[in-house]
Amino acid sequence: MISASIRSLLFTPGNHPDKVTKVFNANADVAILDLEDAVALSQKITTRFLVVEALKLSRECMGYVRINAADTEFYEGDLTTVIGPWLDGIILPKVETADQLLAVDAHIRELEISNELRPGNIDLIPIIETAKGLVEVAKISGCGSRIRRISFGAVDFAKDLGMKLSLDEWELSSARSSIVLASRISGLEAPIDSVWVHYKDLDGLKVSSQRVCDMGFRGKMCIHPAQVPIINNVFTPSDEEVSQAQKIVAAFEKAEANGSASTQIDGFFIDYPVVEQARRTIDLARAIKKV
């Protein structure tokens, strides 16, 4: 059963009050207030408090914060400041080992308890964005932490490997497949894909989103409000897909009631794997309606 319906996660710099106000009204499933790459070193500390005040305001979407990496001087202050009842989740960049993730998980738990929050209440999404992180992705995803999904940071990943990314992103196929496989083996929800940096190329975004959706991702991070409706649409089963899935399930259940473990619709063979995929489509559509 699909337990969440995060399709679009929209980044905005935490130190730009006008952009922070807009991000909560962009119809993204998650607004990510950034303390990391989008904030200059000189403003990182003061931005923490701006982010907290923004998250306390009334909003329709979930509010997450991308903190600075665990090996930076800003990490501990970021986490200590932003944890509170106003926060839905933490985005943790540059995760490279399971031990690193577990240490952050434990730190969040301590802060939840000290803030009288239920332990495990705050979501944690690690970003895999280095060669070392990708090599360790199976251990990271399966280490028994609070995480429900992982995400991919293609820009930093390409930088780490010295890649020159093309518009069709063929260079990322292997990394993306590894992340999908690790998520599935560990029993996590489907992963979240990287941002599409060519923010004016909305056609390219649609192609990229559809490609990773077909690979097994179920959401995508974004950097501009105009990207949100495209991502939401791609990662939402269409009415036709839902109708076909319901048709498949109904036909199979009828066949099963008559003692058969297979049937066909319009020349298309249906057995247990096919009907399970159809049920996942129906579950996903139902979950998204709760957004």
DOBA-902299 format. One record per residue (C-alpha): residue in one letter; z, y negated, x. Coordinates in Angstrom, 1 decimal. Example, Ala and Ser with C-alpha at 12.3 -4.5 7.8 and 13.67 -1.06 7.14 Angstrom:
% DOBA-902299
+---------+--------+--------+--------+
| residuo |      w |      v |      u |
+---------+--------+--------+--------+
|       A |    7.8 |    4.5 |   12.3 |
|       S |    7.1 |    1.1 |   13.7 |
+---------+--------+--------+--------+
This chain:
% DOBA-902299
+---------+--------+--------+--------+
| residuo |      w |      v |      u |
+---------+--------+--------+--------+
|       M |    0.0 |    0.0 |    0.0 |
|       I |   -0.9 |   -3.5 |    1.3 |
|       S |    2.4 |   -5.4 |    1.7 |
|       A |    1.0 |   -8.8 |    2.7 |
|       S |   -2.1 |  -10.8 |    2.2 |
|       I |   -2.5 |  -13.1 |    5.1 |
|       R |   -6.1 |  -14.0 |    5.5 |
|       S |   -6.2 |  -17.5 |    7.0 |
|       L |   -3.8 |  -19.1 |    9.5 |
|       L |   -4.5 |  -22.7 |   10.2 |
|       F |   -3.2 |  -24.3 |   13.4 |
|       T |   -2.3 |  -28.0 |   13.7 |
|       P |   -0.5 |  -29.9 |   16.5 |
|       G |    3.2 |  -30.3 |   15.6 |
|       N |    3.2 |  -33.9 |   17.0 |
|       H |    0.6 |  -35.3 |   14.7 |
|       P |    2.4 |  -36.2 |   11.4 |
|       D |   -0.8 |  -36.9 |    9.5 |
|       K |   -2.3 |  -33.6 |   10.4 |
|       V |    0.9 |  -31.8 |    9.7 |
|       T |    0.9 |  -33.2 |    6.2 |
|       K |   -2.7 |  -32.1 |    5.6 |
|       V |   -2.2 |  -28.6 |    6.9 |
|       F |    0.1 |  -27.7 |    4.1 |
|       N |   -2.6 |  -28.7 |    1.5 |
|       A |   -5.6 |  -26.9 |    3.1 |
|       N |   -5.2 |  -23.7 |    1.0 |
|       A |   -4.5 |  -21.6 |    4.1 |
|       D |   -2.2 |  -18.7 |    3.6 |
|       V |   -0.2 |  -19.8 |    6.6 |
|       A |    0.2 |  -23.1 |    8.3 |
|       I |    0.9 |  -22.9 |   12.0 |
|       L |    2.7 |  -25.9 |   13.5 |
|       D |    1.9 |  -25.7 |   17.2 |
|       L |    4.3 |  -26.4 |   20.1 |
|       E |    2.2 |  -24.7 |   22.7 |
|       D |   -1.4 |  -25.6 |   23.7 |
|       A |   -1.9 |  -28.5 |   21.4 |
|       V |    1.1 |  -30.4 |   22.6 |
|       A |    1.4 |  -32.3 |   25.9 |
|       L |    4.2 |  -31.4 |   28.2 |
|       S |    5.8 |  -34.8 |   27.8 |
|       Q |    6.1 |  -34.3 |   24.0 |
|       K |    7.1 |  -30.7 |   23.7 |
|       I |   10.8 |  -31.2 |   23.3 |
|       T |   10.6 |  -34.1 |   20.7 |
|       T |    7.9 |  -32.2 |   18.8 |
|       R |   10.4 |  -29.4 |   18.0 |
|       F |   12.4 |  -31.7 |   15.7 |
|       L |    9.2 |  -33.1 |   14.0 |
|       V |    8.2 |  -29.6 |   13.2 |
|       V |   11.5 |  -28.7 |   11.7 |
|       E |   11.5 |  -31.8 |    9.5 |
|       A |    8.0 |  -31.0 |    8.3 |
|       L |    8.9 |  -27.4 |    7.4 |
|       K |   11.7 |  -28.6 |    5.3 |
|       L |    9.3 |  -30.4 |    3.0 |
|       S |    8.0 |  -28.7 |   -0.2 |
|       R |    4.8 |  -26.7 |    0.4 |
|       E |    2.7 |  -24.0 |   -1.2 |
|       C |    1.8 |  -21.9 |    1.9 |
|       M |    4.0 |  -20.1 |    4.5 |
|       G |    5.1 |  -22.1 |    7.5 |
|       Y |    5.0 |  -20.6 |   11.0 |
|       V |    5.5 |  -22.1 |   14.4 |
|       R |    3.7 |  -21.2 |   17.6 |
|       I |    6.3 |  -21.6 |   20.3 |
|       N |    5.7 |  -21.7 |   24.0 |
|       A |    5.4 |  -18.3 |   25.9 |
|       A |    8.6 |  -16.4 |   26.8 |
|       D |    8.2 |  -17.1 |   30.5 |
|       T |    8.1 |  -20.9 |   30.1 |
|       E |   10.9 |  -23.4 |   30.4 |
|       F |   10.3 |  -24.4 |   26.8 |
|       Y |   10.7 |  -21.0 |   25.2 |
|       E |   14.4 |  -20.9 |   24.6 |
|       G |   14.7 |  -24.5 |   23.3 |
|       D |   11.7 |  -23.9 |   21.0 |
|       L |   13.2 |  -20.8 |   19.4 |
|       T |   16.8 |  -22.2 |   19.1 |
|       T |   15.5 |  -25.4 |   17.4 |
|       V |   13.0 |  -24.0 |   14.9 |
|       I |   14.9 |  -21.0 |   13.6 |
|       G |   16.4 |  -21.8 |   10.2 |
|       P |   15.9 |  -21.2 |    6.5 |
|       W |   12.8 |  -23.5 |    6.5 |
|       L |   10.8 |  -21.1 |    8.7 |
|       D |    8.7 |  -18.1 |    7.6 |
|       G |    7.5 |  -16.9 |   11.0 |
|       I |    7.0 |  -17.3 |   14.7 |
|       I |    3.7 |  -17.0 |   16.6 |
|       L |    4.4 |  -15.7 |   20.1 |
|       P |    1.7 |  -16.3 |   22.6 |
|       K |    0.7 |  -14.3 |   25.7 |
|       V |    2.6 |  -11.2 |   24.9 |
|       E |    2.1 |   -8.7 |   27.7 |
|       T |    4.8 |   -6.0 |   27.5 |
|       A |    6.8 |   -4.2 |   24.8 |
|       D |   10.0 |   -5.2 |   26.6 |
|       Q |    9.1 |   -8.8 |   26.4 |
|       L |    8.4 |   -8.5 |   22.7 |
|       L |   11.7 |   -6.6 |   22.1 |
|       A |   13.6 |   -9.3 |   24.0 |
|       V |   12.2 |  -12.1 |   21.8 |
|       D |   12.9 |  -10.0 |   18.7 |
|       A |   16.5 |   -9.6 |   19.7 |
|       H |   16.8 |  -13.3 |   20.4 |
|       I |   15.4 |  -14.1 |   17.0 |
|       R |   17.9 |  -11.7 |   15.4 |
|       E |   20.8 |  -13.5 |   17.1 |
|       L |   19.6 |  -16.8 |   15.9 |
|       E |   19.1 |  -15.5 |   12.3 |
|       I |   22.7 |  -14.2 |   12.3 |
|       S |   24.1 |  -17.5 |   13.7 |
|       N |   22.1 |  -19.4 |   11.0 |
|       E |   23.4 |  -17.1 |    8.3 |
|       L |   19.9 |  -15.6 |    7.6 |
|       R |   19.2 |  -12.0 |    6.9 |
|       P |   18.3 |  -10.2 |   10.1 |
|       G |   14.6 |   -9.5 |   10.1 |
|       N |   13.9 |  -12.3 |    7.6 |
|       I |   11.6 |  -14.2 |   10.0 |
|       D |    8.2 |  -12.7 |   10.7 |
|       L |    7.0 |  -12.4 |   14.3 |
|       I |    3.3 |  -12.2 |   15.2 |
|       P |    2.5 |  -11.6 |   18.9 |
|       I |   -0.8 |  -12.8 |   20.3 |
|       I |   -2.7 |  -10.4 |   22.7 |
|       E |   -4.6 |  -12.8 |   25.0 |
|       T |   -4.6 |  -11.4 |   28.5 |
|       A |   -5.9 |   -8.3 |   30.3 |
|       K |   -2.4 |   -7.1 |   30.8 |
|       G |   -1.5 |   -7.5 |   27.2 |
|       L |   -4.6 |   -5.6 |   26.1 |
|       V |   -3.8 |   -2.7 |   28.4 |
|       E |   -0.3 |   -2.6 |   27.0 |
|       V |   -1.3 |   -3.2 |   23.3 |
|       A |   -0.4 |    0.3 |   22.1 |
|       K |    3.1 |    0.1 |   23.6 |
|       I |    3.5 |   -3.5 |   22.2 |
|       S |    2.4 |   -2.5 |   18.7 |
|       G |    4.4 |    0.7 |   18.6 |
|       C |    7.7 |   -0.5 |   20.3 |
|       G |    9.7 |   -0.6 |   17.0 |
|       S |   10.1 |   -4.3 |   16.7 |
|       R |   10.0 |   -6.4 |   13.6 |
|       I |    6.3 |   -7.1 |   13.8 |
|       R |    4.1 |   -6.2 |   10.9 |
|       R |    0.8 |   -7.2 |   12.6 |
|       I |   -0.6 |   -8.4 |   15.9 |
|       S |   -3.2 |  -11.0 |   16.6 |
|       F |   -6.0 |  -11.6 |   19.2 |
|       G |   -6.4 |  -14.7 |   21.3 |
|       A |  -10.0 |  -14.6 |   22.5 |
|       V |  -10.2 |  -17.9 |   24.2 |
|       D |   -7.3 |  -17.2 |   26.7 |
|       F |   -8.4 |  -13.6 |   27.0 |
|       A |  -11.9 |  -14.7 |   28.1 |
|       K |  -10.3 |  -17.2 |   30.5 |
|       D |   -8.1 |  -14.5 |   32.0 |
|       L |  -11.1 |  -12.2 |   32.6 |
|       G |  -13.6 |  -14.9 |   33.6 |
|       M |  -15.8 |  -14.1 |   30.6 |
|       K |  -18.5 |  -16.4 |   29.4 |
|       L |  -18.4 |  -15.9 |   25.6 |
|       S |  -21.7 |  -15.9 |   23.7 |
|       L |  -22.0 |  -16.9 |   20.1 |
|       D |  -22.3 |  -13.3 |   18.9 |
|       E |  -19.2 |  -12.4 |   20.8 |
|       W |  -20.4 |   -9.0 |   21.9 |
|       E |  -18.2 |   -9.3 |   25.0 |
|       L |  -15.1 |   -9.0 |   22.7 |
|       S |  -16.0 |   -5.9 |   20.8 |
|       S |  -14.1 |   -3.5 |   23.1 |
|       A |  -10.9 |   -5.6 |   23.0 |
|       R |  -11.0 |   -6.0 |   19.3 |
|       S |  -11.5 |   -2.3 |   18.7 |
|       S |   -8.5 |   -1.6 |   20.9 |
|       I |   -6.3 |   -3.9 |   18.9 |
|       V |   -7.4 |   -2.4 |   15.6 |
|       L |   -6.8 |    1.1 |   16.9 |
|       A |   -3.4 |    0.3 |   18.3 |
|       S |   -2.4 |   -1.4 |   15.0 |
|       R |   -3.4 |    1.6 |   13.0 |
|       I |   -1.8 |    4.2 |   15.2 |
|       S |    1.5 |    2.2 |   15.1 |
|       G |    1.4 |    1.9 |   11.4 |
|       L |    1.1 |   -1.8 |   11.4 |
|       E |   -0.9 |   -3.9 |    8.9 |
|       A |   -4.4 |   -4.8 |   10.0 |
|       P |   -4.5 |   -7.4 |   12.8 |
|       I |   -5.5 |  -11.1 |   12.7 |
|       D |   -8.5 |  -12.3 |   14.7 |
|       S |   -8.9 |  -15.2 |   17.1 |
|       V |  -10.0 |  -18.7 |   16.2 |
|       W |  -13.7 |  -19.7 |   16.0 |
|       V |  -13.8 |  -22.7 |   18.4 |
|       H |  -17.2 |  -24.0 |   17.2 |
|       Y |  -15.6 |  -25.7 |   14.3 |
|       K |  -18.7 |  -27.4 |   13.1 |
|       D |  -20.7 |  -24.2 |   13.0 |
|       L |  -19.5 |  -22.8 |    9.7 |
|       D |  -22.4 |  -20.3 |    9.5 |
|       G |  -21.4 |  -18.9 |   12.8 |
|       L |  -17.8 |  -18.7 |   11.5 |
|       K |  -18.9 |  -16.7 |    8.5 |
|       V |  -20.8 |  -14.2 |   10.7 |
|       S |  -17.9 |  -13.8 |   13.1 |
|       S |  -15.4 |  -13.4 |   10.2 |
|       Q |  -17.6 |  -10.7 |    8.5 |
|       R |  -18.1 |   -8.9 |   11.8 |
|       V |  -14.3 |   -8.6 |   12.5 |
|       C |  -13.6 |   -7.8 |    8.9 |
|       D |  -16.0 |   -4.9 |    9.2 |
|       M |  -14.2 |   -3.8 |   12.4 |
|       G |  -10.8 |   -3.6 |   10.6 |
|       F |   -9.3 |   -7.1 |   10.9 |
|       R |   -7.9 |   -8.6 |    7.8 |
|       G |   -7.5 |  -12.2 |    8.7 |
|       K |   -8.5 |  -14.9 |   11.1 |
|       M |   -6.8 |  -17.9 |   12.7 |
|       C |   -8.5 |  -21.2 |   12.3 |
|       I |   -8.4 |  -24.8 |   13.8 |
|       H |  -10.0 |  -26.9 |   11.0 |
|       P |   -9.4 |  -27.1 |    7.3 |
|       A |  -13.1 |  -26.6 |    6.6 |
|       Q |  -12.8 |  -23.1 |    8.0 |
|       V |  -10.2 |  -22.0 |    5.6 |
|       P |  -12.3 |  -21.3 |    2.4 |
|       I |  -14.9 |  -19.4 |    4.4 |
|       I |  -12.2 |  -17.2 |    6.0 |
|       N |  -10.4 |  -16.7 |    2.7 |
|       N |  -13.7 |  -15.7 |    1.0 |
|       V |  -14.7 |  -13.2 |    3.7 |
|       F |  -11.4 |  -11.4 |    3.8 |
|       T |  -11.0 |  -11.3 |    0.0 |
|       P |  -12.7 |   -8.3 |   -1.7 |
|       S |  -15.4 |   -9.6 |   -4.0 |
|       D |  -15.4 |   -8.9 |   -7.8 |
|       E |  -18.3 |   -6.4 |   -7.2 |
|       E |  -16.4 |   -4.6 |   -4.4 |
|       V |  -13.3 |   -4.3 |   -6.6 |
|       S |  -15.3 |   -3.1 |   -9.6 |
|       Q |  -17.1 |   -0.5 |   -7.5 |
|       A |  -13.7 |    0.6 |   -6.0 |
|       Q |  -12.3 |    1.0 |   -9.5 |
|       K |  -15.3 |    3.0 |  -10.6 |
|       I |  -14.9 |    5.3 |   -7.6 |
|       V |  -11.2 |    5.9 |   -8.2 |
|       A |  -11.8 |    6.6 |  -11.9 |
|       A |  -14.6 |    9.1 |  -11.2 |
|       F |  -12.6 |   10.9 |   -8.6 |
|       E |   -9.5 |   11.2 |  -10.7 |
|       K |  -11.6 |   12.6 |  -13.5 |
|       A |  -13.2 |   15.1 |  -11.1 |
|       E |   -9.8 |   16.0 |   -9.7 |
|       A |   -8.4 |   16.6 |  -13.1 |
|       N |  -11.1 |   19.2 |  -13.6 |
|       G |  -10.2 |   20.9 |  -10.4 |
|       S |  -12.8 |   19.3 |   -8.1 |
|       A |  -12.0 |   17.4 |   -4.8 |
|       S |  -15.3 |   15.7 |   -4.8 |
|       T |  -17.9 |   14.0 |   -7.1 |
|       Q |  -20.8 |   11.6 |   -6.9 |
|       I |  -21.7 |    8.2 |   -8.4 |
|       D |  -25.4 |    7.1 |   -8.3 |
|       G |  -26.2 |    9.6 |   -5.6 |
|       F |  -23.2 |    8.5 |   -3.4 |
|       F |  -20.8 |   11.4 |   -2.4 |
|       I |  -17.1 |   10.8 |   -3.1 |
|       D |  -14.2 |   12.7 |   -1.6 |
|       Y |  -10.7 |   11.9 |   -0.5 |
|       P |  -11.5 |    9.6 |    2.4 |
|       V |  -13.9 |    7.6 |    0.2 |
|       V |  -11.4 |    7.3 |   -2.6 |
|       E |   -8.6 |    6.3 |   -0.2 |
|       Q |  -10.8 |    3.4 |    1.1 |
|       A |  -11.4 |    2.4 |   -2.5 |
|       R |   -7.7 |    2.4 |   -3.3 |
|       R |   -7.1 |    0.2 |   -0.3 |
|       T |   -9.6 |   -2.3 |   -1.6 |
|       I |   -7.9 |   -2.4 |   -4.9 |
|       D |   -4.5 |   -2.8 |   -3.3 |
|       L |   -5.7 |   -5.6 |   -1.1 |
|       A |   -7.2 |   -7.5 |   -4.0 |
|       R |   -3.9 |   -7.2 |   -5.9 |
|       A |   -1.9 |   -8.5 |   -2.9 |
|       I |   -4.2 |  -11.5 |   -2.4 |
|       K |   -3.6 |  -12.6 |   -6.0 |
|       K |    0.1 |  -13.1 |   -5.0 |
|       V |   -0.9 |  -15.8 |   -2.4 |
+---------+--------+--------+--------+
